[in-house]
Amino acid sequence: MKTQPSKPLMEKIFPVLSWGRTYSRQDLGGDLTAAVIVTIMLIPQSLAYALLAGLPAEVGLYASILPLVAYALWGTSRVLAVGPVAVVSLMSASALAPLGLTQVADYVAASAVLALMSGALLLLMGGLKLGFIANLLSHPVIAGFISASGILIAISQAKHILGIPASGHNLPEILLSLGQGIGQINPVTAVLGLAVLGFLFWLRRGVPALLQNQFGLSQQLSGTIVRIGPVFAVVGTILLSWGLGLADQGVAVVGQVPTGLPPIGVPAMDAELVKALITPAILITIIGYVESVSVAQTLAAKRRQRIDPNQELNALGAANIASGLSGGYAVTGGFARSVVNFDAGARTPAAGALTAVGLTFAAIYLTPFMYFLPKATLSATIIVAVLSLVDLSILNTAWRYSRADFAAVFATILLTLLAGVEIGVGAGVITSICLFLWKTSRPHVAEVGQVPGSEHFRNIERHSVVTDPKIVTLRIDESLYFANARRMEDLILDRVHRGDGAVKHLVLMCSAVNEIDLSALESLEAINHQLADMGVSLHLSEVKGPVMDRLQRSHFLQDLTGEVFLSQNCAYQKLRETLQD
């Protein structure tokens, strides 16, 4: 059988060399169309997410230019759009708030340092081939964290909708702050903010059906129009704010946005700053990577394409480094913009580079028009976007399926809301790991017997099977390692003692055992010796090849009082014959 030749080394390092060689005019057409649509969508979105991160509006644009170019060079997804996203923006704000920075320039520099640290961590993980780390966070925990973050983000933006001063990075702080400022509501801001909020919700829920039923547009086209809908709100409220002089009536506006290219340079940093940001950088790195890879894999599957998780670490690392060096902040692959990119017909990562060109044009020529943009409009855009991420049905699903998973999800949501995003995601990760250790430390061990008339062996408590009081077979449904070795030892010896001296052979059916570590090996040796003192032989059956290879490198097989059988049926038949003799 022929094997596919592996990619040249340079193509693995720079995937652009792979798709760039076959780039066609048709690819350019699809990429250019997608770039125009995504650019229109990203302008208000980038400004809004910068506001969420507590940064000047232009930083959102800066974080959406060079990172897209970097990902186009190193990324393996054809349609992933990299830039600021809601959850990472919130995490950045939470990371920077405790620093107590009062100067905007210092705050912006610290956000760039955070992006550089995240990029360095991603590159380190890519060099060590740690793409599998995405599997260490369970989907329920991620879903719970994103839902709780969405709720936090939406509530935190109420201050801009109502025009009142408020602060806080967890639910109690935010609600208390909003309550204290409720008497300072600006009526004009509130009317404008609620109107834009209502318009955007209607745009998402009512317009798709209207466009499809009344105008005959396809579901894909109507969905794209809805996703770029915030542009209409931005243009409309800018004109309204300018024409009615809303800034003079107390409506907060974006104000002067610097015109020009992103500033290139290394931000000022010191050891204390790096030390303060290391934990948030690790959390942002993990969450950002998991979110990005999930989006990339989902969209790649729709076109029967594949991504390389390890190379994605390098690509996201390069994107964050580019963002940190160009006045931006931490970025990752975004769901909404990637879906728009996909639906609009993007064929290669060049669509991202073309989008960067469009955003550069916006940063140079369109920023003066942003002066009168109400912050309430940007907040409404954020609220509508993040509420689509909230899915609390995961609690009901987890409760019905697995109480242990429910505990992890509930702890993540509760602590994210009450203590903030860093503690919330940290608690989710720790809870997941603890639950994994708890589950695997208490493996399911079933005593099995032969199904009459067959060579199959099943649980004696679930099936009508044939057994022999002198032969006990225990099927261990978990790999054996330090956390469950002692429990396995106790279960085996307890079962032999319950045999009242009738047991002569004990067989461990290892069909589900993928690994036996050194601690478990020592327990097996202890079991072998204790059973020998009781006149019971220990046997193994259905041991997998890699497990057997490791056992053969020890003295265990030489000291084993019994045998290793290829199948459980072989073990049962031979041992019965031995007893009859």
KAHUNOR-V271935 format. One record per residue. RES is the residue in one small letter. SS is DSSP state (~ for helix, > for strand, _ for the rest). Layout:
# KAHUNOR-V271935
[[RES,SS] [RES,SS]]
This chain:
# KAHUNOR-V271935
[[m,_] [k,_] [t,_] [q,_] [p,_] [s,_] [k,_] [p,_] [l,~] [m,~] [e,~] [k,~] [i,~] [f,_] [p,_] [v,~] [l,~] [s,~] [w,~] [g,~] [r,_] [t,_] [y,_] [s,_] [r,~] [q,~] [d,~] [l,~] [g,~] [g,~] [d,~] [l,~] [t,~] [a,~] [a,~] [v,~] [i,~] [v,~] [t,~] [i,~] [m,~] [l,~] [i,~] [p,~] [q,~] [s,~] [l,~] [a,~] [y,~] [a,~] [l,~] [l,~] [a,_] [g,_] [l,_] [p,_] [a,~] [e,~] [v,~] [g,~] [l,~] [y,~] [a,_] [s,_] [i,_] [l,~] [p,~] [l,~] [v,~] [a,~] [y,~] [a,~] [l,~] [w,~] [g,_] [t,_] [s,_] [r,_] [v,_] [l,_] [a,_] [v,>] [g,>] [p,_] [v,_] [a,~] [v,~] [v,~] [s,~] [l,~] [m,~] [s,~] [a,~] [s,~] [a,~] [l,~] [a,~] [p,_] [l,_] [g,_] [l,_] [t,_] [q,_] [v,~] [a,~] [d,~] [y,~] [v,~] [a,~] [a,~] [s,~] [a,~] [v,~] [l,~] [a,~] [l,~] [m,~] [s,~] [g,~] [a,~] [l,~] [l,~] [l,~] [l,~] [m,~] [g,~] [g,~] [l,_] [k,_] [l,_] [g,~] [f,~] [i,~] [a,~] [n,~] [l,~] [l,_] [s,_] [h,~] [p,~] [v,~] [i,~] [a,~] [g,~] [f,~] [i,~] [s,~] [a,~] [s,~] [g,~] [i,~] [l,~] [i,~] [a,~] [i,~] [s,~] [q,_] [a,~] [k,~] [h,~] [i,~] [l,~] [g,_] [i,_] [p,_] [a,_] [s,_] [g,_] [h,_] [n,_] [l,~] [p,~] [e,~] [i,~] [l,~] [l,~] [s,~] [l,~] [g,~] [q,~] [g,~] [i,~] [g,~] [q,~] [i,_] [n,_] [p,~] [v,~] [t,~] [a,~] [v,~] [l,~] [g,~] [l,~] [a,~] [v,~] [l,~] [g,~] [f,~] [l,~] [f,~] [w,~] [l,~] [r,~] [r,~] [g,_] [v,~] [p,~] [a,~] [l,~] [l,~] [q,~] [n,~] [q,_] [f,_] [g,_] [l,_] [s,_] [q,~] [q,~] [l,~] [s,~] [g,~] [t,~] [i,~] [v,~] [r,~] [i,_] [g,_] [p,~] [v,~] [f,~] [a,~] [v,~] [v,~] [g,~] [t,~] [i,~] [l,~] [l,~] [s,~] [w,~] [g,~] [l,~] [g,_] [l,~] [a,~] [d,~] [q,~] [g,_] [v,_] [a,_] [v,>] [v,_] [g,_] [q,_] [v,_] [p,_] [t,_] [g,_] [l,_] [p,_] [p,_] [i,_] [g,_] [v,_] [p,_] [a,_] [m,_] [d,_] [a,~] [e,~] [l,~] [v,~] [k,~] [a,~] [l,~] [i,~] [t,~] [p,~] [a,~] [i,~] [l,~] [i,~] [t,~] [i,~] [i,~] [g,~] [y,~] [v,~] [e,~] [s,~] [v,~] [s,~] [v,~] [a,~] [q,~] [t,~] [l,~] [a,~] [a,~] [k,~] [r,_] [r,_] [q,_] [r,_] [i,_] [d,_] [p,~] [n,~] [q,~] [e,~] [l,~] [n,~] [a,~] [l,~] [g,~] [a,~] [a,~] [n,~] [i,~] [a,~] [s,~] [g,~] [l,~] [s,_] [g,_] [g,_] [y,_] [a,_] [v,_] [t,>] [g,>] [g,_] [f,~] [a,~] [r,~] [s,~] [v,~] [v,~] [n,~] [f,~] [d,~] [a,_] [g,_] [a,_] [r,_] [t,_] [p,_] [a,~] [a,~] [g,~] [a,~] [l,~] [t,~] [a,~] [v,~] [g,~] [l,~] [t,~] [f,~] [a,~] [a,~] [i,~] [y,~] [l,~] [t,~] [p,~] [f,~] [m,~] [y,_] [f,_] [l,_] [p,>] [k,~] [a,~] [t,~] [l,~] [s,~] [a,~] [t,~] [i,~] [i,~] [v,~] [a,~] [v,~] [l,~] [s,_] [l,_] [v,_] [d,_] [l,_] [s,~] [i,~] [l,~] [n,~] [t,~] [a,~] [w,~] [r,~] [y,~] [s,_] [r,~] [a,~] [d,~] [f,~] [a,~] [a,~] [v,~] [f,~] [a,~] [t,~] [i,~] [l,~] [l,~] [t,~] [l,~] [l,~] [a,~] [g,_] [v,~] [e,~] [i,~] [g,~] [v,~] [g,~] [a,~] [g,~] [v,~] [i,~] [t,~] [s,~] [i,~] [c,~] [l,~] [f,~] [l,~] [w,~] [k,~] [t,~] [s,~] [r,_] [p,_] [h,_] [v,>] [a,>] [e,>] [v,>] [g,>] [q,>] [v,>] [p,_] [g,_] [s,_] [e,_] [h,_] [f,>] [r,>] [n,>] [i,_] [e,_] [r,_] [h,_] [s,_] [v,>] [v,>] [t,_] [d,>] [p,_] [k,_] [i,>] [v,>] [t,>] [l,>] [r,>] [i,>] [d,_] [e,_] [s,_] [l,>] [y,_] [f,_] [a,_] [n,_] [a,~] [r,~] [r,~] [m,~] [e,~] [d,~] [l,~] [i,~] [l,~] [d,~] [r,~] [v,~] [h,~] [r,_] [g,_] [d,_] [g,_] [a,_] [v,_] [k,_] [h,>] [l,>] [v,>] [l,>] [m,>] [c,_] [s,_] [a,_] [v,_] [n,_] [e,_] [i,>] [d,_] [l,~] [s,~] [a,~] [l,~] [e,~] [s,~] [l,~] [e,~] [a,~] [i,~] [n,~] [h,~] [q,~] [l,~] [a,~] [d,~] [m,_] [g,_] [v,_] [s,>] [l,>] [h,>] [l,>] [s,>] [e,_] [v,_] [k,_] [g,~] [p,~] [v,~] [m,~] [d,~] [r,~] [l,~] [q,_] [r,_] [s,_] [h,_] [f,~] [l,~] [q,~] [d,~] [l,_] [t,_] [g,_] [e,_] [v,>] [f,>] [l,_] [s,_] [q,~] [n,~] [c,~] [a,~] [y,~] [q,~] [k,~] [l,~] [r,~] [e,~] [t,~] [l,~] [q,~] [d,_]]
